[in-house]
Amino acid sequence: MSAAEVANAHPALSRRRGLGATSARSLLLTVLGEFVLPRGEPVWTQVLLDVLGGLGVESKSARQALARTAAEGLLVSDRSGRRVRWSLSDQGTRLLSDGAARIYGFSAATRPWDGHWLVLLVSVPEARRQLRHRLRTRLAWAGLGSPAPGVWLTPDPSKQAEVAEVVADLGLGAVTSSFVGAFGDLGSPQLLVEQAWNLDEVEAAYEAFLEEFADAEPNGPADTLTHQIHLVHAWRRFPFLDPKLPGELLPQEWAGARAAELFDRLHQRWDRAAQQQWQRMTSS
């Protein structure tokens, strides 16, 4: 099917929001993480082209995505006659395993909160914009928010080791200080959360996810495979968008809780049929 045909067949699943249009490489990584990683077996080029084609990716773009992913060291290839098959490299296995742990662990309920915060003070000169960007990206991925320049925080002090690793990797240990403690008498935790994170944007993304998948009903094994990939692909951005705050700091009727329940339910419902369809495709 062409991209237009896929859009017509699955209008709800064809909508793109938030972070922009889905790239062929990004979809390929979702496929690799969902089906190739658990099996640890090589997969023929044509299987990947067929699966990506069912998602609306043209063959040329799919081949370019394979080449790019291999050039980044995440895939290795071997040839049997005129056919080529692909396996995850050690680097690719580590990357996708970490991603899978985040994706599937993210929907789990948060632990009870003891009211303590981890606060990080980092002084990076404005002139070092690339370093500031790298720091911001990695701390945001760890779930930290920034209510003011040079100040980062999270209501999860257990992330101190992860944060320390980021600081060390970026060579910022000499200009960084951290504190752990309870909120004081001035101000309010809710106002601090509003300053540090844009929860309205996160909740809007969750509402869009709920709207897209609430009534999704695959029609047969091949369609279930496609739906499962779209589901995981849509969900995998939330560990970056959502700081996973304790319930005490979230708005009432937080959409993230409903979205997590929907993701878990649909993934479990579709998993067996999707895996069986993948097995049929790789065995033929």
C-alpha positions as CSV (number, residue, x, y, z in Angstrom):
1,M,0.0,0.0,0.0
2,S,1.1,3.5,-0.7
3,A,1.3,6.2,2.0
4,A,-2.0,7.7,0.7
5,E,-3.7,4.3,0.8
6,V,-2.6,3.6,4.3
7,A,-3.9,7.0,5.4
8,N,-7.3,6.2,3.8
9,A,-7.4,2.8,5.3
10,H,-6.5,4.0,8.8
11,P,-7.4,7.6,9.1
12,A,-7.1,7.7,12.9
13,L,-3.7,6.1,12.9
14,S,-2.4,8.3,10.1
15,R,-2.7,11.6,12.1
16,R,0.6,13.0,13.2
17,R,0.9,15.3,16.2
18,G,3.3,16.7,18.7
19,L,6.8,15.9,17.6
20,G,6.0,16.0,13.9
21,A,5.7,13.5,11.1
22,T,7.0,10.0,11.7
23,S,10.3,9.3,10.0
24,A,11.0,6.0,8.3
25,R,14.0,5.5,10.6
26,S,12.0,6.1,13.8
27,L,9.4,3.6,12.7
28,L,12.2,1.1,11.8
29,L,13.5,1.4,15.4
30,T,10.1,0.7,16.8
31,V,9.8,-2.4,14.6
32,L,13.3,-3.6,15.6
33,G,12.6,-3.1,19.3
34,E,9.2,-4.7,19.3
35,F,9.9,-7.8,17.1
36,V,13.6,-8.3,16.4
37,L,15.1,-7.5,19.8
38,P,13.0,-10.1,21.8
39,R,13.9,-12.9,19.3
40,G,17.6,-12.1,18.7
41,E,17.3,-13.5,15.2
42,P,18.3,-11.9,11.9
43,V,15.5,-10.7,9.6
44,W,15.5,-10.4,5.8
45,T,15.4,-7.0,4.1
46,Q,12.1,-7.8,2.3
47,V,10.3,-8.5,5.6
48,L,11.3,-5.1,6.9
49,L,10.3,-3.5,3.7
50,D,6.9,-5.2,3.7
51,V,6.2,-4.3,7.3
52,L,7.3,-0.6,6.8
53,G,5.3,-0.6,3.6
54,G,2.2,-1.5,5.5
55,L,2.9,1.5,7.7
56,G,2.9,3.8,4.7
57,V,6.7,4.0,4.2
58,E,7.8,3.9,0.6
59,S,10.5,1.3,-0.3
60,K,13.2,3.8,-1.1
61,S,12.7,5.5,2.3
62,A,12.7,2.2,4.1
63,R,16.0,1.2,2.4
64,Q,17.5,4.6,3.3
65,A,16.4,4.0,6.9
66,L,18.1,0.6,7.0
67,A,21.3,2.1,5.5
68,R,21.3,5.0,7.9
69,T,20.7,2.7,11.0
70,A,23.5,0.4,9.9
71,A,25.8,3.3,9.4
72,E,25.1,4.4,12.9
73,G,26.3,1.0,14.1
74,L,22.9,-0.3,15.3
75,L,22.6,-3.0,12.6
76,V,24.9,-5.4,10.9
77,S,24.1,-7.3,7.7
78,D,25.1,-10.6,6.1
79,R,24.3,-11.8,2.6
80,S,23.0,-15.1,1.3
81,G,23.2,-15.0,-2.5
82,R,21.3,-11.9,-3.5
83,R,19.4,-11.7,-0.3
84,V,20.5,-9.6,2.7
85,R,19.4,-10.1,6.3
86,W,19.9,-7.8,9.3
87,S,20.8,-8.3,12.9
88,L,21.1,-6.0,15.8
89,S,24.7,-5.1,16.8
90,D,25.7,-5.1,20.4
91,Q,25.3,-1.3,20.4
92,G,21.8,-1.6,18.9
93,T,20.8,-4.3,21.4
94,R,21.9,-2.1,24.3
95,L,20.1,1.0,22.9
96,L,16.8,-0.8,22.2
97,S,16.9,-2.8,25.4
98,D,17.2,0.5,27.3
99,G,14.4,1.9,25.2
100,A,12.2,-1.1,25.8
101,A,12.7,-0.9,29.6
102,R,11.7,2.8,29.5
103,I,8.7,2.2,27.3
104,Y,7.2,-0.7,29.0
105,G,8.1,0.4,32.5
106,F,6.8,3.9,32.0
107,S,3.1,2.9,32.3
108,A,3.7,1.4,35.8
109,A,2.2,3.2,38.8
110,T,4.4,5.7,40.5
111,R,5.8,4.8,44.0
112,P,4.5,6.6,47.1
113,W,6.1,10.0,47.4
114,D,7.8,11.0,50.6
115,G,7.7,14.7,49.8
116,H,11.4,15.1,49.1
117,W,12.9,16.8,46.1
118,L,16.3,16.6,44.3
119,V,17.5,20.1,43.3
120,L,20.4,20.7,40.9
121,L,22.2,23.9,40.4
122,V,24.3,24.0,37.2
123,S,26.2,27.0,35.9
124,V,26.9,26.8,32.2
125,P,27.9,30.0,30.3
126,E,25.4,31.3,27.8
127,A,28.1,31.3,25.2
128,R,28.4,27.4,25.4
129,R,25.0,26.9,23.8
130,Q,25.7,23.4,22.5
131,L,26.7,22.2,26.0
132,R,23.6,23.8,27.4
133,H,21.4,22.1,24.9
134,R,23.0,18.7,25.6
135,L,22.5,19.2,29.3
136,R,18.9,20.3,28.9
137,T,18.1,17.3,26.6
138,R,19.6,14.7,28.9
139,L,18.1,16.1,32.1
140,A,14.7,16.4,30.5
141,W,15.0,12.8,29.4
142,A,15.7,11.9,33.0
143,G,12.5,13.7,34.0
144,L,13.9,16.8,35.5
145,G,12.3,20.2,35.0
146,S,13.7,23.7,35.1
147,P,11.8,26.5,36.9
148,A,14.6,29.0,36.4
149,P,17.9,29.3,34.4
150,G,20.5,27.0,36.0
151,V,18.0,25.3,38.3
152,W,16.8,21.7,37.7
153,L,14.6,19.6,40.0
154,T,12.6,16.4,40.3
155,P,10.4,15.0,43.1
156,D,12.4,11.7,42.7
157,P,15.7,11.9,44.7
158,S,16.5,8.3,43.6
159,K,17.5,9.8,40.2
160,Q,20.6,11.4,41.9
161,A,23.0,8.7,40.5
162,E,21.5,9.1,36.9
163,V,21.9,12.9,37.2
164,A,25.4,12.6,38.5
165,E,26.3,10.5,35.5
166,V,25.0,13.1,33.1
167,V,27.0,15.8,34.9
168,A,30.1,13.8,34.8
169,D,29.7,12.9,31.1
170,L,29.4,16.5,30.2
171,G,32.3,17.6,32.4
172,L,30.2,19.9,34.6
173,G,31.1,18.5,38.0
174,A,33.0,21.6,39.1
175,V,30.0,23.9,38.4
176,T,27.2,21.7,39.8
177,S,25.7,21.4,43.3
178,S,22.8,19.2,44.4
179,F,20.4,19.2,47.3
180,V,17.8,16.8,48.6
181,G,15.0,17.9,51.0
182,A,11.4,18.8,51.6
183,F,9.6,21.8,50.4
184,G,9.9,24.9,52.6
185,D,7.2,27.3,54.0
186,L,7.4,29.7,51.1
187,G,5.6,29.2,47.8
188,S,3.7,26.0,46.8
189,P,4.8,22.7,45.1
190,Q,1.9,23.1,42.6
191,L,3.2,26.5,41.5
192,L,6.7,25.2,41.2
193,V,5.5,22.3,39.0
194,E,3.8,24.8,36.7
195,Q,7.1,26.7,36.4
196,A,9.2,23.7,35.8
197,W,7.1,21.6,33.4
198,N,4.4,22.3,30.8
199,L,1.9,19.8,32.0
200,D,-0.8,21.2,29.7
201,E,1.2,20.2,26.7
202,V,1.8,16.8,28.1
203,E,-1.8,16.2,28.9
204,A,-2.8,17.4,25.4
205,A,-0.5,14.7,24.0
206,Y,-2.1,12.1,26.2
207,E,-5.6,13.2,25.2
208,A,-4.6,12.9,21.5
209,F,-3.3,9.4,22.2
210,L,-6.6,8.4,23.8
211,E,-8.5,9.8,20.9
212,E,-6.4,8.0,18.4
213,F,-6.5,4.6,20.0
214,A,-9.7,4.4,22.1
215,D,-11.8,2.9,19.2
216,A,-9.0,1.2,17.3
217,E,-10.0,-2.3,16.1
218,P,-7.6,-4.2,13.9
219,N,-9.1,-6.2,11.0
220,G,-7.1,-9.4,10.8
221,P,-3.5,-10.5,11.7
222,A,-1.7,-8.1,9.3
223,D,-3.7,-5.2,10.5
224,T,-3.1,-6.1,14.2
225,L,0.7,-6.1,13.5
226,T,0.3,-2.6,12.0
227,H,-1.8,-1.4,14.9
228,Q,0.6,-2.7,17.5
229,I,3.5,-0.9,15.8
230,H,1.6,2.4,15.7
231,L,0.6,1.9,19.4
232,V,4.1,1.4,20.6
233,H,5.5,4.1,18.3
234,A,3.0,6.6,19.7
235,W,3.7,5.6,23.3
236,R,7.4,5.7,23.1
237,R,7.6,9.5,23.1
238,F,5.9,9.8,26.5
239,P,9.0,8.9,28.7
240,F,10.6,12.0,27.2
241,L,7.5,14.3,27.4
242,D,6.2,13.3,30.8
243,P,8.3,13.8,33.9
244,K,6.2,11.1,35.7
245,L,5.3,13.2,38.7
246,P,3.7,11.8,41.9
247,G,-0.1,11.9,41.9
248,E,0.0,14.6,44.6
249,L,1.6,17.0,42.1
250,L,-0.7,16.2,39.1
251,P,-4.0,17.8,38.1
252,Q,-7.1,15.9,39.0
253,E,-8.2,13.2,36.5
254,W,-4.8,13.2,34.9
255,A,-5.1,11.9,31.3
256,G,-1.7,10.1,31.6
257,A,-3.2,7.5,33.9
258,R,-6.0,6.7,31.5
259,A,-3.6,6.6,28.6
260,A,-1.2,4.2,30.4
261,E,-4.1,1.9,31.2
262,L,-5.2,2.0,27.5
263,F,-1.7,1.3,26.3
264,D,-1.2,-1.7,28.6
265,R,-4.6,-3.1,27.7
266,L,-4.3,-2.8,23.9
267,H,-0.7,-3.9,23.8
268,Q,-1.6,-7.1,25.7
269,R,-4.7,-7.7,23.6
270,W,-2.8,-7.4,20.3
271,D,0.5,-8.8,21.2
272,R,-0.1,-12.5,20.5
273,A,-1.7,-12.0,17.1
274,A,1.0,-9.4,16.1
275,Q,3.9,-11.7,17.1
276,Q,2.3,-14.6,15.3
277,Q,2.0,-12.5,12.1
278,W,5.6,-11.4,12.4
279,Q,6.6,-15.1,12.8
280,R,4.7,-16.0,9.6
281,M,6.3,-13.2,7.7
282,T,9.8,-14.2,8.8
283,S,9.3,-17.9,8.2
284,S,8.0,-17.6,4.7
